[in-house]
């Protein structure tokens, strides 16, 4: 995405365009590895400090609240972030930790009607755990 598209996306969701929000969102748009907040912070401060941990978390929360970013727990106890907001699944390599997006329709649909009557599903996504092609040597 180009700079003006990022600015328009932020404004269209009612967010003020701050340098930090712009940087966090641009960083996520350029990634496919589902980074943690700490990884985003390291990226942003690579050439010198421009942001704090609290600011990155605040930006991620604002971006998530307006639907530009998704948060997922793809590893035990670790929140990861993704700018790909359309429904999709994930494949998590148990050797190297790589996380890959899987198209939504790659898997047969799950029949949510089979849930116990006291449970009412609103959405779902799957995380498949295994070994990626790079580790399967």
Secondary structure, DSSP 8 states (H G I E B T S, - for coil): --HHHHHHHHHHTT----HHHHHHHHHHHT--S---HHHHHHHHTTTS----HHHHHHHHHHHHHTTS-EEEEEETTEEEEES--S-EEEEEETTT--EEEEEGGGS----GGGS-TT--------EEEE--TTT--
